Amino acid sequence: MDKDIGKIKKNDNTEIVVRIDDFGGKRGVTIREFTTSDRYTGFTKSGTRIPVESFLEFRELVNKISLEDLKASDVSEEKPSKGANNSGDEEEIEDY
């Protein structure tokens, strides 16, 4: 028994679908892209499946994301402040 939880519009042709499903006899949460175009309409290969035994861990990870985290200009790499290095004697010079 599949149960659609919801959809998020990604672009004009694609939605991200979250659903509870049974795959290979195992329940889980599937997050996949659904596309509508002249050539193909249906689920794409893009997406992932969270097995039921890992769902609570997944939910905890998602809940750790704050709106402030999402507003940060560069989440992947934070530069140290000027002069902040291990030795304390040398000043860091920015690359141009």
C-alpha positions, -999 to +999 in steps of 0.1 A: +000+000+000+015+033-011+006+066+006+016+099-010+026+124+017+031+155-005+047+171-034+071+201-038+074+219-072+110+218-084+104+235-118+078+237-145+081+200-154+093+183-122+079+178-087+096+161-057+073+135-044+075+121-008+056+089-002+055+059+021+057+027+001+065-010+001+094-020-020+106-056-021+084-063+009+100-036+030+083-003+041+101+030+038+099+066+027+107+073-009+117+108-021+118+109-059+114+133-088+083+130-110+085+146-144+059+155-170+071+161-206+063+153-242+088+124-241+082+109-207+058+113-178+066+095-145+091+089-118+128+095-127+158+076-113+166+107-092+158+103-056+164+081-026+146+057-003+148+058+035+142+023+051+117+023+080+145+014+104+165+045+095+136+069+093+139+083+129+176+090+123+168+107+090+141+129+106+165+139+134+191+150+107+165+171+089+153+186+121+188+198+129+186+222+099+176+257+110+162+285+088+194+304+097+215+276+083+196+279+050+201+317+049+239+315+053+257+328+022+283+300+020+274+269+041+301+246+026+332+266+034+337+293+061+369+314+058+387+321+090+388+357+101+419+378+092+448+370+114+432+338+128+458+312+123+476+287+145+509+305+151+495+339+160+527+355+146+519+356+109+491+376+092+470+357+066+471+372+031+440+369+010+443+354-025+432+376-053 
